[in-house]
Amino acid sequence: MMRRLLFVIVTLCTAMSYASDIECIGIATQVHNGRDTWYVFKDEIALRSSWGEVDWYDQNGQLVASNIDEIYPDEGIYRIQKNGVFSSPFRVKRYDNLDNLSFTVETNCNTTILHVSGLDASARTYSLKYNTLSWNGDAWEDSLVQKSGNLTANIDLYEPLYAPTTITLCYDDEVRANFGLEPACVSVEVPASDIKAVKTNLIAYATPHRAETEKENEMKAYKAQMTLDASNSYSGPLEIAFYSNPTPAAQFFTWTIKKAEEVIVTRHDKDIRYTFSFSEPSPAGTRYTVECQVNNATCDSEKEKIEVNISKSDLRVPNFFSPNGDGANDEFRVAYQSLKSFHCEIYNRWGKKVFQWDDPSKGWDGTIYGKPAAEGAYFYIIHAVGTDDLVYKRSGDINLLRGK
């Protein structure tokens, strides 16, 4: 907790009886609030009674001066008396000695409160500013916050502090206004040791299955390393890197991965990677939920969630291709999604194997040992297994057409 002196904002009171007949000598101002009168002096304190010679008493009832109309008292509370009649008390104060207002900063998990003490003055307004952390899409950065209101004993900022900052509080009062002065300001530093609140900004990046220069025969493939879109489903297996992006006070990390509602993974690293390699053989595929929560010895963040939807497996085989270099159907490739294994063999009309491959994103370019194969019908045999464990056995003719 931090404590700094503020310039006091004086609450002052209405004079009664002879107090209204006290004159200030020098640069001074008079302020009221309904009970007493305060005289605030900018230089030497000097008072004069317009009733002529009177007796001057301090707050303890001690006679300060007798039968005089002008005194140079110390700061304090006084009354005057004439002909047995006493005035109501009035106070005198030097402007330079009004620094008796202070505040402390209470930092919590969900909010921040300024506790103001020394409020023996009338209500007045304040403005304050400090920095908080905002996510700019790539990282946390300082963001200026400005607030204003009526100064009270407890000022609730209605948000926690996530990083060290300096709180600057400016306020005005009747004394300052009467002297024609600008609002007073005080700055309080909140160190890192006082920061308790934590939060995270969960981001997921998927690793593409192939280079972007390769042909796109994988349905619902994740084609680039970019932020995952939870509203879409993707072909598996899919490796995803998850980044917690915590605020500075975070010390501990908890990750859970759920398939439907079943927890299948729990980890405690700052960032994690996971390969989603299973999907259900249903039209909707399989929904995974990844949750991240950060905390320290005092505070827990809210849980951040990202959904990952893995599509059901699928395999489709064309019946012709035309390797003539025109950029359309130049290779025999299957269309697929969510396959965890694949093997295809090509045979000519005499039953001789002329090509084979194991990567479903690749295919046959219509050459045999580097030379163009003859036009005509060829025979393929495919064996594949989906991430949902469905087995695909496909075989049939594929026509090689060159054209002109």
C-alpha positions in Angstrom: 0.0 0.0 0.0 1.3 3.5 -0.8 0.7 6.7 1.2 1.3 10.2 0.0 0.2 13.6 1.3 -2.4 15.4 -0.7 -3.1 19.2 -0.5 -6.1 19.4 1.9 -9.3 20.7 0.5 -10.8 22.7 3.3 -14.3 22.3 4.6 -15.2 25.5 6.2 -18.2 26.9 8.1 -20.7 29.8 8.5 -19.9 32.5 11.0 -22.2 33.5 13.7 -22.4 36.7 15.7 -19.2 38.7 15.7 -17.3 36.3 13.5 -18.9 37.9 10.5 -17.2 41.1 11.6 -13.7 39.7 11.4 -11.6 41.3 8.6 -8.6 39.6 7.0 -5.5 41.6 6.5 -3.4 40.5 3.6 -4.0 37.9 0.9 -6.7 35.6 2.4 -10.0 33.9 1.6 -13.0 33.1 3.7 -14.9 29.8 3.3 -18.1 28.5 4.9 -20.1 25.3 5.2 -23.0 26.2 7.6 -21.3 25.9 11.1 -18.0 27.7 11.3 -15.9 30.2 9.3 -12.4 29.5 8.1 -9.9 32.2 7.1 -7.1 30.9 4.9 -4.1 33.1 4.5 -1.6 33.0 1.7 1.0 35.0 3.7 1.1 36.4 7.2 -2.0 35.7 9.3 -3.5 38.9 10.5 -7.1 39.6 11.7 -8.9 42.8 12.6 -12.2 43.2 14.5 -14.5 45.8 12.9 -16.2 46.1 16.3 -13.2 47.9 17.6 -11.4 46.6 20.7 -12.4 43.1 21.7 -11.0 40.1 23.7 -9.6 37.2 21.7 -9.8 33.6 23.0 -8.3 30.4 21.7 -10.0 27.0 21.4 -9.1 26.2 25.0 -10.7 29.3 26.3 -7.4 31.0 27.1 -7.3 34.7 26.6 -4.9 35.5 23.7 -5.3 39.3 23.6 -7.4 41.8 25.4 -9.0 45.1 24.4 -7.4 45.3 21.0 -8.9 45.3 17.5 -6.1 43.6 15.6 -4.0 40.5 16.3 -1.4 38.3 14.5 -2.4 34.9 15.8 -1.0 31.5 15.2 -3.0 28.9 13.2 -5.9 27.6 15.3 -9.5 28.1 16.4 -10.6 31.4 18.0 -13.5 33.4 19.3 -14.0 37.0 20.1 -15.9 38.6 23.1 -17.3 42.0 23.6 -19.6 43.1 26.4 -20.0 39.5 27.6 -21.2 38.2 24.2 -19.0 35.6 22.4 -18.9 34.9 18.7 -19.1 31.4 17.3 -15.7 29.8 16.7 -13.7 30.6 13.6 -10.5 29.0 12.3 -7.4 30.5 10.8 -5.0 28.5 8.6 -2.0 29.2 6.5 -2.4 28.2 2.9 1.0 26.5 2.9 0.0 24.2 5.7 -3.1 22.6 4.2 -1.2 19.4 3.3 -3.0 17.0 5.6 -5.1 14.9 3.2 -3.7 11.6 2.1 -4.8 8.3 0.4 -3.8 4.7 0.1 -4.2 2.4 -2.9 -5.9 -1.0 -2.3 -5.3 -3.3 -5.2 -7.6 -6.4 -5.5 -8.3 -9.1 -7.9 -11.4 -7.4 -9.4 -11.1 -3.7 -8.6 -8.9 -0.9 -7.2 -9.9 1.4 -4.5 -8.3 4.7 -3.4 -8.9 5.3 0.3 -8.8 9.1 1.0 -8.2 10.3 4.6 -8.2 13.8 6.1 -11.6 14.7 4.5 -12.6 17.5 6.9 -13.5 19.6 4.0 -16.6 20.2 1.8 -17.4 18.0 -1.2 -15.3 18.7 -4.3 -14.5 17.2 -7.6 -11.5 15.2 -8.8 -10.0 13.9 -12.0 -7.5 11.1 -12.2 -5.5 9.2 -14.8 -3.4 6.0 -14.8 -2.3 3.3 -17.3 -3.9 -0.1 -17.7 -3.1 -2.9 -20.1 -5.0 -3.4 -23.3 -4.5 -6.2 -25.9 -3.6 -4.7 -29.3 -3.9 -7.9 -31.2 -0.3 -9.0 -30.8 0.7 -8.0 -27.3 -0.3 -6.2 -24.1 0.3 -2.4 -24.2 -0.2 0.5 -21.9 -3.6 2.3 -22.3 -4.4 5.6 -20.6 -7.5 5.6 -18.4 -9.1 8.9 -17.2 -11.9 9.2 -14.7 -13.6 12.0 -12.8 -16.2 12.5 -10.0 -16.9 13.8 -6.6 -14.1 13.2 -4.1 -15.1 10.9 -1.3 -13.4 8.8 1.3 -13.3 5.7 -1.1 -12.8 6.1 -4.8 -13.6 2.8 -6.6 -11.9 2.5 -10.0 -14.1 -0.4 -10.9 -11.2 -2.3 -12.5 -8.1 -4.0 -11.2 -4.5 -2.9 -12.0 -2.6 -5.5 -14.1 0.8 -3.8 -14.2 2.8 -1.2 -12.3 1.5 2.3 -13.0 1.4 5.9 -11.6 -1.9 7.2 -10.5 -2.2 11.0 -10.8 -5.1 12.6 -8.8 -6.0 16.2 -9.5 -8.7 18.1 -7.4 -10.1 21.5 -6.9 -11.5 23.3 -3.9 -13.1 26.6 -2.9 -9.9 27.9 -1.4 -7.9 27.3 -4.6 -10.7 28.7 -6.7 -10.9 31.9 -4.5 -7.1 32.3 -4.8 -7.4 31.8 -8.6 -5.1 28.7 -8.5 -5.1 25.7 -10.8 -6.3 22.3 -9.4 -3.7 20.6 -7.3 -2.3 17.2 -8.5 -0.4 14.5 -6.8 1.1 11.3 -8.3 1.3 7.9 -6.5 3.4 5.1 -7.9 1.9 1.6 -7.6 4.9 -0.9 -7.7 4.9 -4.4 -9.2 4.8 -5.9 -5.7 1.3 -4.5 -5.2 -0.2 -5.9 -8.4 -2.3 -8.9 -7.8 -4.8 -9.2 -10.7 -4.1 -11.4 -13.6 -5.7 -12.1 -17.0 -4.9 -13.9 -20.2 -5.5 -13.5 -23.9 -5.6 -17.0 -25.4 -4.5 -17.3 -29.0 -4.2 -20.4 -31.1 -2.1 -20.9 -34.3 -2.5 -24.1 -36.3 0.4 -25.6 -38.3 -0.5 -26.0 -42.0 -0.5 -29.6 -43.4 1.4 -28.5 -46.5 3.1 -25.6 -48.2 0.8 -23.0 -49.6 2.3 -23.7 -53.1 1.0 -27.2 -53.1 -2.4 -27.9 -54.7 -5.4 -27.8 -52.4 -6.9 -31.2 -52.5 -7.4 -31.5 -48.8 -10.9 -30.4 -47.8 -11.3 -28.1 -44.8 -7.5 -27.9 -44.6 -5.7 -25.3 -42.4 -3.7 -23.6 -45.1 -1.6 -21.1 -43.2 -0.3 -20.4 -39.7 -2.8 -17.9 -38.5 -5.4 -17.5 -35.7 -7.7 -20.4 -35.5 -11.4 -19.7 -36.3 -13.4 -21.6 -33.8 -16.6 -21.3 -36.0 -15.1 -23.6 -38.7 -14.2 -27.3 -38.7 -10.8 -28.5 -39.9 -9.3 -31.6 -41.4 -7.2 -33.6 -38.9 -4.7 -34.5 -37.7 -4.2 -30.9 -36.8 -1.3 -29.6 -34.6 -2.2 -26.3 -32.8 0.1 -24.1 -30.7 -1.7 -22.3 -27.9 -0.3 -19.1 -26.3 -1.6 -17.9 -22.9 -0.3 -14.3 -23.2 -0.6 -13.6 -19.5 -0.3 -10.2 -17.7 2.8 -9.7 -15.6 1.5 -10.9 -12.2 0.7 -14.4 -13.5 2.8 -17.2 -11.9 0.9 -20.5 -12.6 -0.9 -21.9 -15.7 -3.6 -24.5 -16.0 -4.6 -25.9 -19.4 -7.4 -28.4 -20.0 -8.4 -30.0 -23.2 -11.9 -31.6 -23.4 -13.3 -33.9 -26.0 -17.0 -33.1 -25.7 -17.2 -32.8 -21.9 -14.4 -35.3 -21.1 -11.1 -33.9 -19.9 -8.4 -35.7 -21.9 -5.4 -33.4 -21.2 -4.2 -31.3 -18.3 -1.0 -29.3 -18.6 0.8 -26.5 -16.6 3.1 -24.9 -19.1 2.9 -21.2 -20.1 2.2 -22.3 -23.7 1.3 -25.7 -25.2 1.1 -27.6 -28.4 -1.4 -30.4 -29.1 -2.2 -32.5 -32.1 -5.9 -33.2 -32.6 -5.9 -36.6 -34.3 -9.3 -38.1 -33.6 -12.8 -37.3 -34.8 -16.1 -39.0 -34.5 -17.7 -40.7 -37.6 -20.6 -38.3 -37.5 -21.5 -35.5 -39.8 -20.6 -32.9 -37.2 -17.1 -34.4 -36.6 -15.7 -33.8 -33.1 -15.7 -30.7 -30.9 -12.7 -30.1 -28.6 -12.6 -27.3 -26.0 -9.3 -25.8 -24.9 -9.3 -23.8 -21.6 -6.6 -21.7 -20.1 -6.5 -20.1 -16.6 -3.6 -18.2 -15.0 -3.2 -17.3 -11.4 -0.8 -16.4 -8.6 -1.0 -16.8 -4.8 -3.9 -14.3 -4.6 -5.9 -14.1 -7.8 -7.3 -16.3 -10.5 -8.0 -15.1 -14.0 -11.2 -15.9 -15.8 -11.0 -19.0 -18.0 -10.3 -18.3 -21.6 -11.7 -20.9 -24.1 -11.2 -21.8 -27.7 -13.2 -24.5 -29.5 -11.5 -26.8 -32.1 -13.7 -28.7 -34.5 -12.2 -31.7 -36.3 -14.2 -32.8 -39.4 -15.2 -36.4 -40.0 -13.0 -38.3 -42.4 -13.8 -38.3 -46.1 -12.1 -39.7 -49.3 -13.2 -38.9 -52.9 -11.5 -40.2 -56.0 -11.7 -38.6 -59.5 -12.1 -40.7 -62.6 -9.8 -38.9 -65.0 -6.9 -36.4 -65.1 -5.1 -34.6 -68.0 -1.4 -34.0 -67.4 -1.0 -31.5 -70.3 0.4 -28.6 -68.4 -2.6 -26.4 -68.6 -2.9 -26.1 -64.8 -6.2 -28.0 -64.6 -6.3 -31.6 -63.4 -2.6 -32.1 -64.2 -2.2 -34.7 -61.5 -4.3 -37.6 -60.2 -5.0 -36.6 -56.6 -7.8 -37.6 -54.3 -9.9 -35.1 -52.3 -9.8 -35.9 -48.6 -10.1 -34.7 -45.1 -9.2 -36.1 -41.6 -7.0 -39.0 -42.8 -4.3 -40.4 -40.5 -2.9 -42.9 -43.0 -3.0 -43.3 -46.8 -1.5 -45.5 -49.5 -2.3 -45.6 -53.2 -0.9 -47.8 -56.1 -1.3 -47.3 -59.8 -1.2 -50.2 -62.3 -1.2 -50.2 -66.1 -3.5 -52.4 -68.2 -1.1 -55.4 -68.0 -1.2 -55.3 -64.1 2.3 -53.8 -63.7 2.6 -51.3 -60.8 3.9 -48.0 -62.2 3.6 -45.6 -59.3 2.7 -45.4 -55.5 2.6 -42.8 -52.8 1.7 -42.4 -49.1 0.9 -38.7 -48.8 -2.8 -37.9 -49.6 -1.9 -34.3 -50.4 0.3 -35.5 -53.3 -0.5 -37.5 -56.4 0.6 -39.0 -59.7 1.7 -36.6 -62.5 1.2 -39.1 -65.3 4.8 -40.1 -65.8 6.6 -43.5 -65.5 10.3 -43.3 -64.6 10.3 -39.7 -65.6 8.7 -40.2 -69.0 5.1 -39.3 -70.0 2.8 -42.3 -69.6 0.6 -43.3 -72.5 -3.0 -42.1 -72.6 -5.7 -44.6 -71.6 -7.1 -46.4 -68.6 -5.0 -47.2 -65.5 -6.1 -49.0 -62.3 -5.7 -47.6 -58.8 -5.9 -49.3 -55.3 -6.3 -47.1 -52.3 -6.2 -48.0 -48.6 -6.7 -45.2 -46.0 -7.8 -44.8 -42.4 -9.6 -41.7 -41.1 -9.0 -39.9 -37.8 -12.3 -41.3 -36.8 -10.9 -44.9 -37.5 -13.1 -45.4 -40.6 -11.3 -47.6 -43.1 -11.4 -46.6 -46.8 -10.7 -49.2 -49.5 -11.1 -47.8 -52.9 -10.2 -49.3 -56.3 -11.1 -48.5 -59.9 -10.1 -47.0 -63.2 -8.5 -43.7 -63.7 -8.4 -42.3 -67.3 -5.3 -40.4 -68.4 -6.3 -37.9 -71.1 -3.7 -35.5 -72.5 -5.7 -33.7 -75.1 -4.1 -30.8 -77.1 
